Amino acid sequence: MSNELSRLLTAATFAAEKHRNQRRKNLAECPYINHPLAVATLLTAEGSVADVDLLIAAVLHDTVEDTDTSPAEIAELFGKAVSDLVAEVTDDKSLPKQRRKQLQIENAPHKSDRAKQLKIADKICNVRDIDTTSPVGWDTDRKTQYLDWAERVIEGCRGVNSTLDQLFDQAIAEARERLMG
């Protein structure tokens, strides 16, 4: 157990260093690392996930996409299983944004169960953030478009963790209610 905890904390430290100069796009400009930590915490505390490789991948899920981290670096430090999982949820930033978003919808049903859980947790955290601390400049239409898109992505991820499915539905419902209210 202590080896697994050590790996998880090492991953958190690694991700914190990689994301050290990044901020969320909200008014408070929260440190970016708060997001991957929230995703991992949601998986374990709310989604009852105890799979350490999945939790490590959650902490690292944006490092390849948003920093100078390579998949080989993840594999070397955290193993092939973690690297493969991070790769499975990483968008190809060389593609236009709209294409990346469409690919998330198309590819979601074909992801592994671990990747689906990670994707759901990531979207729950994003929906909660949009609902409570939305990015600067996002009006109601932009928020609604994000919620609609997130629902389409998650449709392809359902059925692997019923608790996460319920948490996503709750987050979406609460966000939509606040947008309408």
C-alpha positions in Angstrom: 0.0 0.0 0.0 2.7 2.5 0.9 4.4 1.9 -2.6 1.0 2.8 -4.3 0.6 5.9 -2.2 4.2 6.9 -2.9 3.5 6.5 -6.7 0.3 8.6 -6.4 2.0 11.4 -4.5 5.0 11.3 -6.9 2.6 11.8 -9.7 0.9 14.7 -8.0 4.2 16.3 -7.4 5.2 15.7 -11.0 1.9 17.2 -12.3 2.2 20.2 -10.0 5.7 20.9 -11.4 4.6 20.5 -15.0 1.5 22.7 -14.5 3.3 25.2 -12.2 2.9 28.2 -14.5 -0.6 27.4 -15.7 -3.9 28.9 -14.4 -7.5 28.1 -14.9 -9.4 30.6 -17.1 -11.7 31.7 -14.2 -11.8 35.1 -12.6 -9.6 33.9 -9.6 -7.1 32.3 -12.0 -6.8 29.3 -9.8 -3.7 27.2 -10.1 -4.3 24.6 -12.9 -3.1 21.7 -10.7 -6.3 22.1 -8.7 -8.2 20.6 -11.7 -6.3 17.2 -12.0 -6.3 16.9 -8.3 -10.0 17.5 -8.2 -10.5 14.8 -10.9 -8.5 12.2 -8.9 -10.3 13.2 -5.6 -13.7 12.9 -7.3 -12.8 9.4 -8.6 -11.8 8.1 -5.2 -14.0 10.1 -2.8 -17.2 10.2 -4.8 -16.8 7.5 -7.4 -15.4 4.8 -5.1 -12.4 4.2 -7.4 -9.5 2.5 -5.7 -7.5 1.7 -8.8 -4.2 3.5 -8.2 -3.1 3.5 -11.8 -6.4 5.2 -12.7 -5.9 7.8 -9.9 -2.3 8.4 -11.1 -3.6 8.9 -14.7 -6.2 11.3 -13.4 -3.5 13.4 -11.8 -1.5 13.3 -15.0 -4.3 13.4 -17.5 -3.6 16.9 -18.9 0.2 16.8 -18.7 0.9 15.5 -22.3 -1.9 17.6 -23.8 -1.0 20.9 -22.0 2.7 20.7 -21.0 6.0 19.6 -22.5 5.5 16.1 -21.0 5.9 13.2 -23.4 4.1 9.8 -23.3 7.5 8.2 -23.0 8.3 10.2 -19.9 5.0 9.1 -18.3 5.7 5.5 -19.2 9.2 5.7 -17.8 8.2 7.3 -14.5 4.8 5.7 -13.9 4.6 2.6 -16.1 3.0 1.6 -19.4 -0.5 1.2 -18.0 -0.6 4.8 -16.7 1.0 6.1 -19.9 -1.5 4.2 -22.1 -4.4 5.6 -20.0 -3.2 9.1 -20.2 -2.7 8.7 -24.0 -6.3 7.4 -24.3 -7.7 10.6 -22.9 -5.3 13.0 -24.5 -6.5 15.2 -27.4 -4.3 15.7 -30.5 -3.6 19.4 -30.2 -2.4 19.6 -33.8 -6.1 19.3 -34.9 -8.5 22.2 -34.9 -10.5 22.6 -31.6 -13.9 21.7 -33.2 -12.4 18.5 -34.7 -10.9 17.5 -31.3 -14.3 18.0 -29.7 -16.1 15.9 -32.3 -13.5 13.2 -31.9 -14.2 13.0 -28.2 -17.8 12.3 -29.0 -17.0 9.7 -31.7 -14.3 8.0 -29.7 -15.9 7.9 -26.2 -17.8 4.6 -26.8 -14.5 2.8 -27.8 -12.5 3.8 -24.8 -11.4 1.4 -22.0 -13.5 1.3 -18.9 -10.7 3.1 -17.0 -10.6 5.9 -19.6 -14.4 6.2 -19.6 -14.3 6.7 -15.8 -11.5 9.3 -16.1 -13.4 11.1 -18.9 -16.6 11.2 -16.8 -14.8 12.5 -13.7 -13.0 15.2 -15.8 -16.3 16.3 -17.3 -18.0 16.4 -13.9 -15.3 18.7 -12.6 -15.5 20.9 -15.6 -19.3 21.1 -15.4 -19.1 22.0 -11.7 -16.4 24.6 -12.5 -18.5 26.1 -15.3 -21.4 26.2 -12.9 -19.6 27.9 -10.0 -16.4 29.5 -11.4 -16.9 29.8 -15.1 -14.1 30.9 -17.4 -13.9 34.7 -17.9 -16.0 35.8 -20.9 -18.3 32.8 -21.1 -21.9 33.9 -21.5 -24.9 31.7 -21.0 -24.8 30.5 -24.7 -21.2 29.4 -24.4 -21.8 27.6 -21.1 -24.9 25.9 -22.6 -22.9 24.8 -25.6 -20.3 23.2 -23.3 -22.9 21.4 -21.3 -24.6 20.0 -24.5 -21.2 18.9 -25.8 -20.2 17.3 -22.5 -23.4 15.3 -22.4 -22.7 14.0 -25.9 -19.2 12.9 -24.9 -20.5 11.2 -21.7 -23.2 9.3 -23.5 -20.5 7.1 -24.9 -18.9 6.6 -21.5 -21.9 5.4 -19.5 -22.3 2.1 -17.8 -18.9 1.5 -16.3 -19.5 3.3 -12.9 -23.1 4.0 -12.1 -22.1 6.4 -9.3 -20.1 8.5 -11.7 -23.0 8.4 -14.2 -25.3 9.7 -11.5 -22.9 12.4 -10.4 -22.5 13.6 -14.0 -26.3 13.8 -14.3 -26.6 15.7 -11.1 -23.8 18.2 -12.1 -25.5 18.8 -15.5 -28.9 19.3 -13.9 -27.6 21.7 -11.3 -25.6 23.7 -13.9 -28.6 23.9 -16.3 -30.9 25.0 -13.4 -28.6 27.8 -12.4 -28.2 28.9 -16.0 -32.0 29.1 -16.4 -32.5 30.7 -13.0 
